[in-house]
Amino acid sequence: MPGKFNAADIDNAVSLYASGKTFAETSAETGISVATIHRAVKARGIEPPRPYRIPLSHLDRAVGLYVSGKSLAEVKDLCGVSPSALSRELQKRGIPARSRRTDLPMKEIADAYRSGESELSIAERFQVDRNVIRRVLTESGADMRDRSAAQYNRLAKMTSEERSLLTEAAHDAVRGRHVPAEELFARARMRESTLSHASPREGIFGKHLTGHTLEVTPQKAVGPYNVDFTVGPIAVEVLGGNWHAYKPEHAQRTPYLLNAGWHVLFVWDLKKAPLCIEAAEYVLAWAQQTSGNPAAVRQYRVIRGDGQLTASGCADDQHFPLVPASIANFSGRPID
């Protein structure tokens, strides 16, 4: 389910915050929203600091520097007042903001971003606010990375030792804490209500599932888990990357969902079998079929993005693989 943050991502954000970073700095570094980090910090019993009130003398100096011609980024470096705080103070004092910069090298910025450099890094290099760089990139037609892609890009640049240190710090921040089941259930319900973990791929696939008599619920909370969709009695999981093949959580999720009364359907969306409307038609057809027999033994199935069945089983099975075996079937023939 690409585009979602796992527990390690959240633990890393909490660790950064606990080390002294602000919510905004942690969000900029990890790509996770401030609201999500705030909830995670609160859930772990870490007391957020009381709001910091900037001394009037600091604001006076910041305003004076800005009026003298300094940029928002330069003012932040000189006196520590953030661009957002200074902008609010300027508005409060009736001082108009200068027109946005037009002298930035758009091609150089876009090329740097496409090569993997982050918005924050580019902003610091040109001494402008991050939003200025985002505007330049948008106007230049650059394909903007989502939060998950930004985090992946950041980790890809790290050495194995740096990634190990990052993971260790995240684990140290929460090690030994038992999360009550009620808290896990509440988190799942929150994700369902906000759709905070829904990916663009799921949004496109979901459009093919609507407009029918069956009830479709995205990010449905089932105990401590969220499934991408429920369609009638079917829990649908869209698997969009090979990393799912090494995700041990599936060994617990699958029997849990089956025992909770759901049939489970895994849909692989990979280059050899991209997600298409045939997969949605398979989901709807199976949902219609199983809706007529609510007492049937719960089943799990695996299909490719083109709707071809590759594996199946039921709740009576004694063994559940770490992940439904489908990658191996992509180069071969679908099962009948």
C-alpha positions as CSV (number, residue, x, y, z in Angstrom):
1,M,0.0,0.0,0.0
2,P,2.4,2.7,-1.2
3,G,2.1,6.3,-0.1
4,K,1.5,5.2,3.6
5,F,3.8,5.6,6.5
6,N,4.6,2.5,8.6
7,A,5.4,2.3,12.3
8,A,9.1,2.8,11.8
9,D,8.5,6.0,9.9
10,I,6.3,7.4,12.7
11,D,8.8,6.1,15.3
12,N,11.6,8.0,13.5
13,A,9.5,11.2,13.5
14,V,8.8,10.9,17.2
15,S,12.5,10.3,17.8
16,L,13.5,13.4,15.9
17,Y,11.0,15.5,17.8
18,A,12.2,14.0,21.1
19,S,15.8,15.0,20.2
20,G,14.8,18.7,20.1
21,K,13.4,19.3,16.6
22,T,10.2,21.3,16.4
23,F,7.0,19.8,14.8
24,A,7.7,21.9,11.7
25,E,11.3,20.8,11.4
26,T,10.4,17.1,12.0
27,S,7.7,17.4,9.3
28,A,10.0,19.0,6.8
29,E,12.7,16.3,7.4
30,T,10.4,13.2,7.3
31,G,7.6,14.3,5.0
32,I,5.0,13.4,7.6
33,S,2.4,16.0,8.4
34,V,2.6,18.1,11.6
35,A,-0.8,16.8,12.7
36,T,0.2,13.2,12.4
37,I,3.5,13.8,14.3
38,H,1.5,15.7,17.0
39,R,-0.9,12.8,17.5
40,A,2.0,10.3,17.6
41,V,3.9,12.3,20.2
42,K,0.7,12.7,22.3
43,A,-0.1,8.9,22.0
44,R,3.4,8.1,23.3
45,G,3.0,10.3,26.4
46,I,5.6,12.9,25.3
47,E,4.5,16.3,26.6
48,P,4.6,18.9,23.8
49,P,6.2,22.1,24.9
50,R,4.2,25.2,25.7
51,P,3.8,27.6,22.8
52,Y,6.9,29.8,22.6
53,R,6.2,33.5,22.6
54,I,8.8,35.5,20.6
55,P,10.1,38.5,22.5
56,L,8.9,41.8,21.1
57,S,12.5,43.0,20.8
58,H,13.2,40.0,18.4
59,L,10.2,40.8,16.4
60,D,11.2,44.5,16.1
61,R,14.6,43.5,14.9
62,A,13.2,41.0,12.4
63,V,10.8,43.6,11.0
64,G,13.6,46.1,10.7
65,L,15.9,43.7,8.9
66,Y,13.1,42.8,6.4
67,V,12.2,46.4,5.7
68,S,15.9,47.1,5.1
69,G,15.9,44.6,2.3
70,K,16.7,41.2,3.9
71,S,14.8,38.1,2.7
72,L,12.7,36.0,5.0
73,A,15.3,33.3,5.1
74,E,18.1,35.9,5.8
75,V,16.1,37.3,8.7
76,K,15.6,33.8,10.1
77,D,19.4,33.2,10.0
78,L,20.2,36.6,11.6
79,C,17.7,36.6,14.5
80,G,15.9,33.3,14.6
81,V,12.4,34.5,13.7
82,S,10.8,32.0,11.3
83,P,9.4,33.2,7.9
84,S,5.8,32.3,9.0
85,A,6.1,34.2,12.3
86,L,7.6,37.2,10.5
87,S,4.9,37.2,7.8
88,R,2.2,37.3,10.5
89,E,3.9,40.1,12.3
90,L,4.3,42.1,9.0
91,Q,0.6,41.7,8.3
92,K,-0.3,42.6,11.9
93,R,1.7,45.9,11.5
94,G,0.3,46.7,8.1
95,I,3.6,46.3,6.3
96,P,3.1,44.9,2.8
97,A,5.2,41.9,1.8
98,R,7.6,42.4,-1.1
99,S,6.6,40.9,-4.4
100,R,7.9,37.4,-4.9
101,R,11.4,36.8,-6.3
102,T,11.6,36.3,-10.0
103,D,15.4,36.1,-10.3
104,L,15.7,32.4,-9.2
105,P,17.2,30.0,-11.8
106,M,14.1,27.9,-12.5
107,K,15.9,25.4,-14.8
108,E,18.7,24.8,-12.3
109,I,16.2,24.4,-9.4
110,A,14.1,21.9,-11.4
111,D,17.1,19.9,-12.6
112,A,18.4,19.7,-9.0
113,Y,15.0,18.5,-7.8
114,R,14.8,15.9,-10.6
115,S,18.2,14.6,-9.7
116,G,17.0,13.9,-6.2
117,E,17.8,17.0,-4.1
118,S,15.0,17.8,-1.6
119,E,12.9,21.0,-1.6
120,L,14.3,21.9,1.8
121,S,17.9,21.5,0.7
122,I,17.3,23.7,-2.4
123,A,15.6,26.3,-0.3
124,E,18.5,26.5,2.1
125,R,21.0,26.7,-0.8
126,F,19.2,29.7,-2.4
127,Q,18.3,31.2,1.0
128,V,14.5,31.3,0.4
129,D,11.5,29.8,2.0
130,R,10.6,26.2,1.0
131,N,7.3,27.4,-0.4
132,V,9.2,29.6,-2.9
133,I,11.0,26.5,-4.2
134,R,7.7,24.5,-4.4
135,R,6.2,27.4,-6.5
136,V,9.2,27.4,-8.8
137,L,9.0,23.6,-9.3
138,T,5.3,23.7,-9.9
139,E,5.6,26.5,-12.5
140,S,8.5,24.6,-14.2
141,G,6.3,21.5,-14.6
142,A,8.3,19.3,-12.3
143,D,6.6,16.1,-11.1
144,M,6.3,16.7,-7.4
145,R,7.3,13.8,-5.1
146,D,4.6,12.8,-2.5
147,R,5.5,12.3,1.1
148,S,6.3,8.6,0.7
149,A,8.5,9.2,-2.3
150,A,10.3,12.0,-0.5
151,Q,11.0,9.7,2.5
152,Y,12.2,6.9,0.2
153,N,14.5,9.4,-1.6
154,R,15.9,10.5,1.7
155,L,16.6,7.0,2.9
156,A,18.1,6.0,-0.5
157,K,20.8,8.6,0.0
158,M,21.8,7.3,3.4
159,T,24.5,4.7,4.0
160,S,23.5,1.4,5.7
161,E,25.2,2.7,8.8
162,E,23.1,5.9,8.8
163,R,19.9,4.0,8.3
164,S,20.8,1.7,11.1
165,L,21.4,4.7,13.4
166,L,18.2,6.3,12.4
167,T,16.2,3.1,13.1
168,E,18.0,2.6,16.4
169,A,17.1,6.1,17.6
170,A,13.5,5.6,16.6
171,H,13.3,2.3,18.5
172,D,15.0,3.8,21.6
173,A,12.3,6.5,21.8
174,V,9.5,4.0,22.2
175,R,11.2,0.8,23.4
176,G,9.4,-1.0,26.2
177,R,6.1,0.8,25.7
178,H,3.0,-1.5,25.4
179,V,0.4,-0.1,23.2
180,P,-3.1,-1.0,24.5
181,A,-5.5,-2.7,22.0
182,E,-8.0,0.2,22.5
183,E,-5.4,2.7,21.3
184,L,-4.6,0.6,18.2
185,F,-8.4,0.3,17.4
186,A,-8.8,4.1,17.9
187,R,-5.9,4.8,15.6
188,A,-7.4,2.6,12.9
189,R,-10.8,4.3,13.2
190,M,-9.0,7.7,12.9
191,R,-7.3,6.6,9.7
192,E,-10.6,5.5,8.3
193,S,-12.3,8.8,9.1
194,T,-9.4,11.0,7.7
195,L,-8.2,8.7,4.9
196,S,-4.7,9.9,5.9
197,H,-3.1,6.7,4.6
198,A,-4.9,6.4,1.3
199,S,-2.6,6.6,-1.8
200,P,-3.4,8.1,-5.2
201,R,-3.3,4.6,-6.7
202,E,-6.1,3.5,-4.4
203,G,-8.1,6.6,-5.2
204,I,-8.0,5.7,-8.9
205,F,-8.9,2.1,-8.3
206,G,-11.7,3.1,-5.9
207,K,-13.5,5.0,-8.7
208,H,-13.9,1.7,-10.6
209,L,-15.6,0.2,-7.5
210,T,-18.2,2.8,-6.9
211,G,-21.6,3.3,-8.6
212,H,-22.8,-0.2,-7.7
213,T,-25.2,-1.5,-5.1
214,L,-22.5,-2.9,-2.9
215,E,-21.2,-0.8,-0.1
216,V,-17.6,0.4,-0.6
217,T,-15.6,1.8,2.3
218,P,-12.0,3.0,1.8
219,Q,-9.4,2.5,4.6
220,K,-11.9,0.4,6.5
221,A,-10.9,-0.1,10.2
222,V,-10.9,-3.8,11.2
223,G,-9.6,-4.1,14.7
224,P,-6.1,-2.6,14.8
225,Y,-5.7,-2.7,11.0
226,N,-6.9,-0.7,8.0
227,V,-7.7,-2.4,4.7
228,D,-7.6,-0.4,1.5
229,F,-11.2,-1.1,0.7
230,T,-14.1,-3.2,1.8
231,V,-16.6,-4.1,-0.9
232,G,-19.6,-6.0,0.5
233,P,-18.0,-8.9,2.5
234,I,-14.6,-8.5,0.7
235,A,-11.6,-6.9,2.3
236,V,-9.4,-5.6,-0.6
237,E,-5.7,-5.0,-0.2
238,V,-3.8,-3.3,-3.1
239,L,-0.1,-4.4,-3.1
240,G,2.0,-2.0,-5.0
241,G,5.7,-2.9,-4.4
242,N,8.0,-5.9,-4.0
243,W,8.6,-4.9,-0.4
244,H,5.3,-6.5,0.4
245,A,7.1,-9.9,-0.2
246,Y,9.1,-9.3,2.9
247,K,6.4,-7.8,5.1
248,P,5.8,-10.2,8.0
249,E,2.6,-8.4,9.1
250,H,0.6,-10.2,6.4
251,A,1.0,-13.4,8.3
252,Q,-1.0,-11.9,11.1
253,R,-3.3,-9.7,9.1
254,T,-4.7,-12.4,6.9
255,P,-6.0,-14.8,9.5
256,Y,-7.2,-11.8,11.6
257,L,-9.3,-10.5,8.8
258,L,-10.7,-14.0,7.9
259,N,-11.6,-14.7,11.5
260,A,-13.3,-11.3,11.7
261,G,-15.7,-12.5,9.0
262,W,-14.1,-10.9,5.9
263,H,-13.1,-12.6,2.7
264,V,-9.7,-11.2,1.7
265,L,-8.6,-10.3,-1.8
266,F,-5.0,-9.2,-2.6
267,V,-4.5,-7.3,-5.8
268,W,-0.9,-6.9,-7.1
269,D,-0.1,-3.8,-9.1
270,L,3.3,-4.3,-10.6
271,K,5.0,-3.5,-13.9
272,K,4.3,-6.9,-15.4
273,A,0.6,-6.7,-14.5
274,P,-0.5,-3.1,-13.8
275,L,-3.7,-2.4,-12.1
276,C,-6.6,-2.0,-14.5
277,I,-10.4,-2.1,-14.6
278,E,-10.5,-5.9,-15.0
279,A,-9.2,-6.2,-11.4
280,A,-12.1,-4.0,-10.2
281,E,-14.6,-6.2,-12.2
282,Y,-13.1,-9.3,-10.4
283,V,-13.6,-7.6,-7.0
284,L,-17.2,-6.7,-7.7
285,A,-18.1,-10.1,-9.2
286,W,-16.6,-12.0,-6.2
287,A,-18.3,-9.6,-3.8
288,Q,-21.7,-10.2,-5.5
289,Q,-21.1,-14.0,-5.3
290,T,-20.1,-14.1,-1.7
291,S,-22.8,-11.7,-0.5
292,G,-25.4,-14.4,-1.3
293,N,-23.8,-16.9,1.1
294,P,-22.9,-15.1,4.4
295,A,-22.3,-18.5,6.2
296,A,-19.6,-19.7,3.8
297,V,-16.1,-20.4,5.0
298,R,-14.0,-17.2,4.6
299,Q,-11.5,-17.3,1.7
300,Y,-8.5,-15.4,0.6
301,R,-7.5,-14.9,-3.0
302,V,-4.7,-13.2,-4.9
303,I,-5.1,-11.7,-8.3
304,R,-2.9,-9.8,-10.7
305,G,-3.6,-6.2,-11.8
306,D,-5.2,-7.6,-14.9
307,G,-7.8,-9.6,-12.9
308,Q,-6.1,-13.0,-13.3
309,L,-6.3,-15.3,-10.2
310,T,-2.8,-16.5,-9.1
311,A,-3.4,-18.0,-5.6
312,S,-6.2,-18.9,-3.2
313,G,-6.9,-20.4,0.3
314,C,-9.4,-20.3,3.1
315,A,-9.8,-19.7,6.8
316,D,-9.4,-23.5,7.5
317,D,-5.8,-23.5,6.2
318,Q,-3.2,-24.1,8.9
319,H,-0.5,-22.1,7.2
320,F,-0.5,-18.5,6.0
321,P,2.5,-17.3,4.0
322,L,4.2,-14.0,4.9
323,V,2.7,-12.5,1.8
324,P,0.3,-14.1,-0.8
325,A,2.4,-15.8,-3.3
326,S,1.9,-14.0,-6.6
327,I,5.1,-12.5,-7.8
328,A,6.4,-15.9,-8.8
329,N,3.2,-16.4,-10.9
330,F,3.7,-13.2,-13.0
331,S,6.1,-14.9,-15.4
332,G,3.9,-17.9,-15.7
333,R,0.3,-18.7,-16.5
334,P,-2.6,-17.7,-14.2
335,I,-4.2,-20.6,-12.3
336,D,-7.7,-21.7,-13.3
